[in-house]
């Protein structure tokens, strides 16, 4: 505990006490009269206890429903990741990426519905999205996180679920010299290819000079993490596919309704991904107070996260119809067993490096003109860039697929265990492919950089009432202008290297290039994983060697013009789109305090008006035809020689957002609140990009396209909050709250089946039908492979062995998805929280839970397209700690029930099937020991229970993914003065 002495007036002393209890406030009364005031001793409580007390005080003193998390001390936030910290707040749960908290869901509303601000400034999203990935921001330089759950007129709009403000440390918050440095050694138990121990360094420094008129501060953090991600996944489920007329002995149908829907998996894959990540953050802040009451703050924030990965995968791909030999359906119509011929099985290598760079420069001017007027002007220019071509060698992400089509059949089986098996029976008479039989299928290379920019100017003016005795405390009003530009492009090589195993190129790859592994230790946290997996082997090979060999061998002389090249720009840029939003806002907000009978009442009422103009610019390519280039590969061909067109579309809307908060002190310790207001979230940026785009690889069952809608209106929510809070001791409280959100303009992605003039479909055309007839007349099974081979035999291939469409073929049917505003939906729920510090024992505990419900759930029984709310789920958190005599031990548990990730699967059918995540719970622990006043050593354990992630489709039997990472551990030391 540190002691500071200030000389201030009684009013300034009170302000100082509040500030000492909460690092969330940014101003201190440094200019107060010191002549006649006594010395005031302010005791700063640090550590877990201090953090919880400051957070509780913020909650109690705020208007509306606000929660907060405060730094335990300079350079030490409660968790190593901001998203992990936010999930400790009632009503907040996280979605995970690479085993870390990444984005937040608040009261059932997912990342797109929540706004992240940095020191009150709206931040650009990561990639082509409004969502901000919190794992890219280091926690060391953060002083507090504020979560505004109810409407506030003076807060930037966009947070329908909540607005989260990240507050960073400022030199004037804590005058004098302050420094903290931390060094960590991190170990990720999943790591196999990288370093077993990786470093993490951070430092935070601030100082004030010239009688505290000038301040300088900086924070820096660098983290490295090497880990492995093990995964099993299915890309999508197809509803009501064509079924052959099979002997009853090959069919088991357990459907409750024999005429109901049924579903088959499009593929089954397994993969091992080795990842190396480096994350660097920094902020520099200058503050200057040339005269009393006028403070200028200039800050620059930058971050860079580089993630490189290499993976190996293996699996199967399925076509249906006559390929199906037998199957078993469960009571919901899900295929839990399928025997399927044709197509191929493969071993896939992926390689790529993604770089995310963000920077923000801002200038803030605060002027306390006098006791009555306060003016604040804030400007920032912020940018977020994502580049998946940061690999110096490739300049793109790359995928190499090797394998074989020399198989008899594939067996998909999900009748036991947590993970389906995908056994392949090869024509060599075994269930294992030999290295000498591995052939080239195809490779593809993609580069899709994106950028998001925000320029924002905000003016806030506050008038404090000293003239009228009417209970009015202050009126705050202001205006802002926000210009957001987001866009990017994609370059795709297409499928290069003579795809389709015909002709065969097995001689390119020597047996020595492949290393055989068994599956022991793979996905072994799941029943059916490890040695029980089928297939129970896989091959690894070097990505660069596979690329080099194909470049050297698959030249134009060999492939007839389809020369192999690791170049994403072989035919230029494939798609390009940009969205510009300009929003002008005006608001007024008033604060009132008065007594009603014996009750102290606070009222905060406000109104915000916004007008937004949207402009979309999209590159339009001219589609020419779809070629069938191999049994399992179809490729879109584009018109050559002409210039692509850029289509510009515009939209606009305006909105009024009223709000009112009322809090009543029922007793000295009990506070009741009621809040009503409107909040909004803008449509996803990708949805606003107009124009039509068709998939470049339109296989049967995957002939999809998308079309944006620049005229989408924002989600509008009318909110009611009721809360009762009991603050019964220092740092201890209990609260219960009810919330209800009625949301208008819900956005639904509607899929329309349509044909496009000139795009003919070889499938089921006269030549295709003739091939089927030729095969069946010989008493053979008309699989996809057999049909393709027969059409080539019938002379329907061109000089390169590619089948092109004819005008007598039918038009291809496309599933075009487009977002549209639809109906209204409601969500309501309860939040309960208890935080208790057990006297002076050093022990404390915190428990909270959120229960949500609404008419926004996905109906799994219906094939109608739907607009459910993603992210809706119950959640709960537990925190227990001991902190005394320099030792602190904290253990936390975060649980989230199953929830809807999104609608639509990568290889799902036109009914836009759902993606669900199963319930997830994780234990973490932190131990800190103060060696002396300046040095602390610590140990952190994350995911101690080795929790895994699982997902499914309409029903849990429709497996989608299983991810396994492993626990992570850190040891380190912190030096502070």
Secondary structure, 3 states (H helix, E strand, C coil): CEEEEEECCHHHHHHHHHHHHCCCCCCCCCCCCCCCCCEEEEEECCHHHHHHHHHHHHHHHCCCCEEEEECCECCECCCCCHHHHHCCCCCEEEEEECCEEEEEEECCECHHHEEEEECCEECCCCCCCCCCCHHHCCCCCEEEEEEECCCCCCCCCCCCCEEEEEEECCHHHCCCCEEEEEEEEEEECCCCCCCCCEEEEEEEEEEEECCCCEEEEEEEEEEEEEEEEEEEECCCEEECCCECCCCHHHEEECCCCCCCCCEEECEEEEEEEEEEEEEEEEEEEEEEEEECCEEEEEEEEEEEEEEEEEEEEEEEECCCECCEEEEEECCCCEEEEEEECCCCEEEEEEEEEEEEEEEEEEEEEEEECCCCEEEEEEEEEEEEEEECECCCCCCCEEEEEEEECCEEEEEEECCCCCCCEEEEEECCCCCCCCHHHCEEEEEEEEECCEEEEEEEEEEEEEEECCCCCCCEEEEEEEEEEEEEEEEEEEEECCCECCCCCCCCCHHHCCHHHCEEEECCCCCCCCCCCHHHCCCCEEEECCHHHHHHHHHHHCCHHHHCCCCCCCCCCCCCCCEEEEEEEEEEEEEEEEEEEEEECCEEEEEEEEEEEEEEEEEEEEEECCEEEEEEEECCEEEEEECCCCCCEEEEEEEEEEEEEEEEEEEEECCCCEEEEEEEEEEEECCCHHHHCCCEEECCCCCCCCCEEEECCCCCCCEEEEEEEEEEEEEEECCEEEEEEEEEEEEECCEEEEEEEEEEEEEEECCCCHHHHHHHHHHHHCCCCCCHHHHHHHHHHCCCECCCCCECCCCCCEEEEEEEEEEEECCCEEEEEEEEEEEEECCCCCEEEEEEEEEEEECCCCCCCCCCCCCCCCCCCCEEEEEEEEEECCEEEEEEEEEECCEEEEECCCCCCCCCCEEEECCEEEEEEEEEEECCCCEEEEEEEECCCCCCEEEECCCCCCEEEEEECCCEEEEEEEEEC
